Structures are given as structure tokens and as C-alpha cells.
Amino acid sequence: TCRNVGLILRCVTHFAGHDEEVSTLSLQHDGKVLASASGANGLRGSQICIWDVHSLSCKKVLSYHEAQIVCLSYSRDDKFLISVGDYSACSLAVWDTHDYCIVATAKPPCPIHSVTWDPFSANEFISVGSDSSILFWLVDETNDKVTLNLYEGEVPQEIKHGAMEDQCVEFTAISYAGQGVVYVASTTGIISAWSTEESRCVMHWLADDSEIDTLNCDVKHVMSGSCAGYLKLWSVPSPSDTLHLSHTARRQSITLENDIALDGAITSSTFDEDLAVGVVSTVCGTIWFVNWAAKSKVRLTSGHSQQVNAVAFPGVPFDLFASCCDDGGLRLWSSSQLEQRVQFLKPHQPCKCIAFPPFSADQMAKSGDAKDQPLRPCAAGYSDGSIRIFDLSSTKMRFKLQPHAQSVQAMAFSLDGSVLISGGDDGLVAITSPSTGITVKVMSDHKHVPITCISVANITQSCVWLAASADQRVSIWSADWMSEDGLSLVDWLTFPSPPFTPNGSNRQRKDKAFYKSLPPTLALFSPTDSDLIVYTGYGLHKQILFYSLSQQKVFRTVSLTHWVTCMDISPQSHLVAIGCRERLVKLVDFTIGSFQDFTAHCDCVMALKFSPNGSSLMSVGYNDVVVWNVKF
């Protein structure tokens, strides 16, 4: 999906049409047409979609490259569009934008990382890439057939070999300064200036200690963005001085005017003609508005840089939801305003699961104005076995608990919020008081097998909860937290599974790697019927099982077409949402057994969660989160 973000109105427009991840974009200079590229999926090659920006409609879908497309670029007069394939194909195509037919193709000698057209010549462009290659291209229209003429620039040895003799230097970005001068960035942090008429390097300097991935230029400035997250503004000699001054005079004219540190490696940037203001994106999924005059940065939108492991709703306000990520982040979002409200970051410590105290229908009816309600505390489980309790209203951490020696995989609060139940990667289940931070009991019934799911029944008289483990076992417990030993086993379920893995290989020694190769064991209490347990996991058949706690039997099954990776049940209807590795979100009506598939993700669906009122569904595919409106 491509997005058009309105900076003033803070609105987002979606261009939905790609089946795979979008790798690159290019906008025509008149702003009317957008080209976007997505990768191959095994059944077909990469695709280029041509969009009408005004109507948001796809005018044409182009196919030529078998592998990923790394570059798209429109010529200055919008007559041509260049598309470049990645290292596996090393293909380049020139398209005529009148009918979007290919007029010329080439196989570059080295993989290309960046390409840009000469702003003063409609038929010339430059590409840079692997092995310190810089290629000067000419689209020759003098004959009946359009051809591509190529000249390779000679790279100075001090740039080509970097600081170490055996170091492989690659050129990563390119930008025109005007009047025959172009600047090129490299993986070693060196920026070089080149004469386009003579195809030679005229000066270079060390601009950063890390790889530079973006460049923007005007006649007197060069702006670099590095993988270390630094945006730097350099004052450089004018193009005429760059070409005619002595080497010493040119080097003395280069000064660092300003720099700004952002939240991660810079992936792209675009600025106005004077480099005064612009928009910058980072690998953390953040888009920043940068103003050099004020030396300010404003976060426009945020995202996730790594895999999202879980999403959850606090209850009130109703448009808020939380997500946890492998980058160690716990984030609170507004789904209506598309903004990040709160962030807690624990670097290098993946956050694996989150939980809020349950929000019942009675509480929802008594909540009144949801905007005036305080935010509920949030529990987050981490890969080091720790649990942190956060106060979202004050943005402070209440407690840090260590009930587990290994990663926390699942958590749930009791119905009254007085107890937190957590399960670890080692199969231990801990009972903890979130108000005091004391772990009152550790259970080893599922020892040595990772806990995959914990669910609490919607029963006000007593606390009934279950824990599911990766070996297709589910234990159901009844608890009286006021008594000293008020924990009793209600039922123990063991579901059969075949003696081989889903890919057909024989079962090996049961360790964590083995269990991770299986679909997870998932079991949830129905929010509307506390006697009903909905189960799915690896078994003889792909299916959902409905188990009656009072009758102690499976009374209904619904067949599926895919193994399930995540599941949630609507609190207001007979809908079960499931996700699968095939990137599908399925809604199953378990009263009649019907289901419907929905597509929106470019990766395996890892997490699902209904809102407390059942009107929204959140789905997660690696690091993208999709909000669905649910109509009953």
C-alpha cells in the first residue's frame, strides 16, 4: 500500500493495489502521476503501478523485471521513466510515459543502488552502485530506435578502496548541484563531487563515520543522511568554484553548518529547492519534518522498525491501542488520528507480549465520556523474563518484575485486575500481584514446553483461566485469590497431533526450535459464553474446535484451509478472527461455520485483537498494523 500524507491537514490517503511490499516510488514533476514498484511473489515478477494522484486510481500495471525493483525515476520533462532491477538481475529499462512501453533496455556491469536524471538535460542520467561504479547514460533518440549510450567514470583510488586496502566501497546515493556538478555518497561516509561534462571526480571529503544513504543538494549546500541517524548540512563551493578552484581551496570551502540526530538510520529524504525545510524517513518507521533555520524536527508519523509481537486495547479511550515490538518498544497509538501518543523503549530487549486489565460491558456502559477516563495500566513481558507495569497516564514505570528466567510469551489479567498471570518460554506459569509486584506462585505443570496462550473466562463469581502450551495441551484452572491455596485444576486437555511436522519431515527431539516449527497452540474463552473454549493448533486436520467445559467434550468443529498463527474472538458477536502464514485474515462465524478471507498484509499475520466493543479489529503482519472496521 502506498500512502499520501497531508502535512497540514494531517490526513493520509491510501493507494491500495500492490500484493507485495512496495520497494520504491517516483512522482512526476507535475505531481499528477505516481509510479510505485513491488517485488515478485514466486508466481510472477515485480510490478510497477502507475497511479492517477487525483482520482487515486491505478492507470496501468507494468511488468518487466523478474526480481526486486530498487529504483524508479522520471525524467525532468516527464517523458521517460527509468526502472532498475536489483543485484540478482542487474536490469535497467526506459519507459515512454506516453503509452508506458519500453523503448530501451540495458544490463549494467554492476548492481545499481541509485539513479537520477540530469535536471538540465532531458536525455541524460547517472547511476551509482556496487564496486564504486558511477555510470553516465545518454538516451539517444537520433535514430529510429532509441538506444542507451554508456560511459563509466574513473574513480580515484583513495575513494575506491576506502580506509582499508581490501575494503569494498559502494556508491549509495547521488544528487545534482547544478552547472555540471553532481555529488555522490558512499558506504565509507565519503562524499565526492563529479564533473558531468568530463565524467571525473573533482573533490571529495569524509562527511560521516558511517554509510551515507541519502543526498540532497543545491548550488551552495549538500545535505547527507547516514545509517547512524545523522542528518548533516554542509556548506560547499559553488559549482563553478568546484570545477575551477584548486584542490586546497575547494577543501577549505567545505564546512559543516548544522546537524540533527534522528531516531534511526535515514532511508530517504526530500527537501525544497533551498534545502530549508523537508521530510525525512528513518528505518524506525518514523517520518520527520525538518526545519534547518529553526534546527527543529517534528515527528509526523511513526511506525515499527522490527516485528510487532502483539496488540491490545486499554478499553478507554476507545480509539487507543497498544503495540509491542522486537525493538524493545511499547507504544500507545490513536487509531483515529494516526498518531503515536506514548512510547516506552527498552533497547535490545524485545517486548514479546502486553496485557491490560479487562474492560467489561458494564464498565463500558458506565464509562461516560471516554476522553475523561484515565488510561489503564499496561503490563509488558520481555525476552529476558521480566515484566514491567507501566502507568500510561504519567508515562512512568510502576514496577519491574522478574517472575521468569526465560522470555515471557503470554499474559492476562484476572477479571478484577488484581492478579497477573504470565507464561514463559520454559513452560512455567507465574501468578503475580500487579499492585505489590510480588509473585505469589509459580506453576510447573507445562514445564519445558513454551506457553503459547493464556486466557481468562468472563465469570464474575470466581476466576477461571487456562494456559496452552506448544505441545497441544491446555490446562484449565479455578482460583480463589483470597484463600491461601485457592488454585484447583478444572480440566486438562490434550489434543492429538501427527508424528511429523507441517512440512512433512519427521519429528526430532522436542526442543524450542522444534516447537517453533509448528503452528502455535491457541485456546481462548468465549467472551459471551464462559462455558465455551475455542481451540486451534497443530493436529490431524486444519480446524477450529469448540469445547464445552461443562460437558467436557468437543461439540463442534469448523474446517480451515490454512494453519492458524493467531486468533481472537469478538466480544460482541459470534465471530472468530484468525491469521495465517499465507498473509490472510479470516473471519469465521462459528454459529454456522462460514468464513471470509481478507488480504492486506505483505507478511505472515502474527497477531490479532478485537476492540472491547467489537467494532474494530487490529491485525499485524511483521511490522505493519492494519485497522479493520467490523460490521455485524
Secondary structure, 3 states (H helix, E strand, C coil): CEEEEECCCCEEEEECCCCCCEEEEEECCCCCEEEEEECCCCCCCCEEEEEECCCCEEEEEECCCCCCEEEEEECCCCCEEEEEECCCCCCEEEEECCCCEEEEEECCCCCEEEEEECCCCCCEEEEEECCCEEEEEEEECCCCCCEEEEEECECCHHHHCCCCCCCCCCEEEEEEEECCEEEEEECCCEEEEEECCCCEEEEEEECCCCCEEEEEECCCEEEEEECCCEEEEEECCCHHHHHHCCHHHHHHCCEEEEEEECCCCEEEEEECCCCCEEEEEECCCCEEEEECCCCEEEEEECCCCCCEEEEECCCCCCCEEEEEECCCEEEEEECCCCEEEEEEECCCCCEEEEECCCCCHHHHHHCCCHHHCCCCCEEEEECCCCEEEEECCCCEEEEEECCCCCCEEEEEECCCCCCEEEEECCCCEEEECCCCCCEEEEECCCCCCCEEEEEECCCCCCEEEEEEECCCEEEEEEECCCCCCCEEEEEEEECCCCCECCCCCECCCCCHHHHHCCCCCEEEECCCCCCEEEEECCCCCCEEEEEECCCCEEEEEEECCCCCCEEEECCCCCEEEEECCCCEEEEEECCCCEEEEEECCCCCEEEEEECCCCCEEEEEECCEEEEEECCC
